[in-house]
Amino acid sequence: MIRLPIFTELTVSNYGLFPGVPKGTSLEWAFSSGLTLITGVNGLGKTTLLTILLRSLTGPFDLTSAGVPEQLEAVLPEAPVALNSQSIRFFAQRVADGAENTIASLTVQFGKQVVRIERRLDDLTLLSLRVNREEASLPTRRGEREALFQETICNLFGLGSFVDVLLILHHIVFFLENRPGALWDENAQRQILRALLLDKDLATQVAEYERKVNGADSRARNISTRAYNIHKELEAARHREALSPGVHAELEAEQRLLDADMERRQELERLLAQLDEDRKIARLEHEKSKLEREEAEKEVERIKYTALARLFPKMEDAARFVLLGILSNGKCLVCGAEASKRRDELEATLAAGFCPVCGAEPDKQDHVVAAHKVEEARLERARQRVEVARADEETARKRLNGLVEEYETAIKAIDDVRKAIEDRQSREKGLIAQLPQASSTVLDLERTLEITRRAQREAEAERASAAKELRSLFEKGQAVVIPQSERLSSSFGRHVRVLLAETARLVRIDTSAKLIQGKSDFSVPAFRPEMSAATRSGLARRMEPSDVSESQRELIDLAFRLALIDVATVGASSTLAMETPEASLDGLAMQRVGSALRAFAASRENRLVVTSNLTNAGMITAMFGGPTSKAAEIKRRRGQIINLLEIAAPNRAMERDGKAYADLLESVITGHQS
Amino acid sequence: MSSSGERDGAELLSDSEIGVIRRRARIIMLLDAAERVGIAPLNAARLHAFTYLADVLSPVWDLPPFDGKILKTEGGPHYPDIQQEIDRLVALGLVEVSNLRYLNRPNGGARLDCDYGLRLKSTHLSDILSALGASERGQPLDPRDKDVHAFLVDLAGALAILPNDQIERAATVDATYADTRIGDTNIVDFASWTGDAVKANLSVRAAQRFSAFLPRDSRLSPGEKLYLYASYLGKRINGR
């Protein structure tokens, strides 16, 4: 089982950025369960403090030498990558003394195990490592020391590799300003699901074979480029030596056209793959829109049906059905014609209590039990929904038809270019046969080309064999991930309901891991959000981050992370460290997000570490539990704050407006304007 | 098509109009098959389930499916296009509707729940059935429709071995529809744009595998495969 870190204590000593109160003391903090708020204006060191927490756990290593990228590559590195000197000196360059005596000590709990990590902050050297109160004997060499640390942390997490530890730290535990997406980045999502849900041996094997396939593909492509260049060189040599200028000129022209055709084919194949993906999404949206339209129409029908049933209890179902078609959709079920005028007439007839079939007056009818009263407001809403749903269906249909047409055009173009290539290759062969016997240079190049092509075939065979193994590993992985998807979706649903005003759900799709360029034949499960929108009916699938607003993107991602924590830790506790969660939110959204984060912080032994620059006070107050005037509660809230306004070395803003910021913090704590 | 007049007539129709007529013809054939094996009238959910199973199992009879894809939704197969045409057939007096009521859907909206059967009193029905190869008298417009009809009757007969309320559940446990790799609100594509229809149609693969349990010289007819597959679905429903 996966264990996520629960921060319990942090000490930062001799760091110029945090001189402490009184000055010259260390920053010491005990993270009790619930919220820890790091407050301060820009430049006081909020990000630095969160980065200390992060780097205590990563040491001088990460997924790339510059830290975590915004989007992950298709495969993860085989081993943690040493940070470049700029990243290592992140803490040193913030203070005049280069942080040469600064030490950070972080105590973290993983389930029942406790680890204390002590590092120098100027170069992230590991000074000591204590596991369950027992001091680890650290090797003298720095590399070996970090290797021991990484192995220890990896075991504490219950993950297969330290690379996976880095992945989880960046995509689950820390939600820093660059916010690498757990949900929106398809490579990151695949890797997270692998690391969190598969058992560690399988997770490690999958990562290893992904690298093998990707590496073999890259080799095969490089060799193929080399073969292509040798082929060009060979043609040039043949050209130089050609004794038949006419044949040669023809050959050269033919080859130029062939090259152009090859390039065009590649381009078309890329386009076709993209169109195939697009048309499948368009088809899905069209099918969903049809269903949504039907359900909306039937809702109108139901309202009308209820009215008819009350008014004419004996009316035959078929007759009622025909009337319903007109009454609900303004379309005649018999001939399919537009019949809104007839609908209005019928509604008027019904409202007066006349029989809609024979026109009999109310007092001449049997079983008339009530006047025709339809809940107009409800009906109006239902009708509006139908209008939107129909417009959506029409848009989806047009898009689908357009893409299907484009796809077919692309297929035809590929077919044409393929035929052209075959013709040219055959003409080229004929022309080559007409050339005089080759010189030793040409023979050498021919041999080199043959050897290169053999190497290419070998790399392709290696790729195919690794791909076969990977496919079988993916199948095993699928069998583990799929049964968890319902829990993941329902947990996501719970979180997103609180975080977002719109309705959203998480759906599982079958997608392809793009490990071989231009091919998509590794089927893996993935998750995508579907969300309602003001101008659309039903829930539309959002494939790209650009399909939603910036704040929706972050909140959906946050809900996904929280759901992953629930599922992967089977309800155990965790830490979530967030940098200025209020950054992209409007006022009302802040209340919701504040409450959602408060719920996370209040659950189990969770720790929520949040930084805030006090710009959006409402959210922080909501995280504390709303406005209060009670002295005990105010004292408790103060105890949850790492107040950089006091602890950090003051900058210009603090020197000038320190009092105003302190008042602002006060109003955030109480929820009352000062 | 047997005469040039009919050919000309067909050319006048747009693709979408042809689609409408094809759907209506399919519904009439499905309801006729249900009638013949005594499971009519069919509840709406049952009719949609039968429609789906007829699509996914067509290859057992070497027939192309009417529709090679379906949107996987909570509660089982449902075709809005087909539903639209059933409604129209009711209005046209070819299909009878009874026990009309509406069911709530999870995201708001409603769905019709009623029983459908052919309106045998309709004066047009026998000509239509005959043109569709669903009648012993007369020639169908397309000779292949006779096979389609025979397949649908066979399938309806196979499904008739299940208690009535299990037919719609049979579709939800069907090997292709229940394939866990495809989550809800995704397209189950078994013969539409799939690269490998044989691989994608798990139901046909399951139905074909029954032959493996027979002695070497014996063979299963397509009808027998359908019966065996239907009883397999029955067992899955009952957790055996």
Boltz contact constraints between the chains, C-beta under 6 A:
constraints:
  - contact:
      token1: [A, 284]
      token2: [B, 187]
      max_distance: 6.0
  - contact:
      token1: [A, 287]
      token2: [B, 71]
      max_distance: 6.0
  - contact:
      token1: [A, 290]
      token2: [B, 80]
      max_distance: 6.0
  - contact:
      token1: [A, 291]
      token2: [B, 80]
      max_distance: 6.0
  - contact:
      token1: [A, 294]
      token2: [B, 80]
      max_distance: 6.0
  - contact:
      token1: [A, 295]
      token2: [B, 105]
      max_distance: 6.0
  - contact:
      token1: [A, 295]
      token2: [B, 109]
      max_distance: 6.0
  - contact:
      token1: [A, 296]
      token2: [B, 109]
      max_distance: 6.0
  - contact:
      token1: [A, 298]
      token2: [B, 110]
      max_distance: 6.0
  - contact:
      token1: [A, 298]
      token2: [B, 111]
      max_distance: 6.0
  - contact:
      token1: [A, 298]
      token2: [B, 112]
      max_distance: 6.0
  - contact:
      token1: [A, 299]
      token2: [B, 109]
      max_distance: 6.0
  - contact:
      token1: [A, 299]
      token2: [B, 110]
      max_distance: 6.0
  - contact:
      token1: [A, 302]
      token2: [B, 102]
      max_distance: 6.0
  - contact:
      token1: [A, 302]
      token2: [B, 110]
      max_distance: 6.0
  - contact:
      token1: [A, 317]
      token2: [B, 97]
      max_distance: 6.0
  - contact:
      token1: [A, 317]
      token2: [B, 98]
      max_distance: 6.0
  - contact:
      token1: [A, 317]
      token2: [B, 100]
      max_distance: 6.0
  - contact:
      token1: [A, 318]
      token2: [B, 90]
      max_distance: 6.0
  - contact:
      token1: [A, 318]
      token2: [B, 97]
      max_distance: 6.0
  - contact:
      token1: [A, 321]
      token2: [B, 90]
      max_distance: 6.0
  - contact:
      token1: [A, 321]
      token2: [B, 97]
      max_distance: 6.0
  - contact:
      token1: [A, 322]
      token2: [B, 91]
      max_distance: 6.0
  - contact:
      token1: [A, 333]
      token2: [B, 87]
      max_distance: 6.0
  - contact:
      token1: [A, 333]
      token2: [B, 88]
      max_distance: 6.0
  - contact:
      token1: [A, 333]
      token2: [B, 91]
      max_distance: 6.0
  - contact:
      token1: [A, 334]
      token2: [B, 91]
      max_distance: 6.0
  - contact:
      token1: [A, 482]
      token2: [B, 180]
      max_distance: 6.0
  - contact:
      token1: [A, 507]
      token2: [B, 183]
      max_distance: 6.0
  - contact:
      token1: [A, 507]
      token2: [B, 185]
      max_distance: 6.0
  - contact:
      token1: [A, 508]
      token2: [B, 183]
      max_distance: 6.0
  - contact:
      token1: [A, 509]
      token2: [B, 186]
      max_distance: 6.0
  - contact:
      token1: [A, 510]
      token2: [B, 181]
      max_distance: 6.0
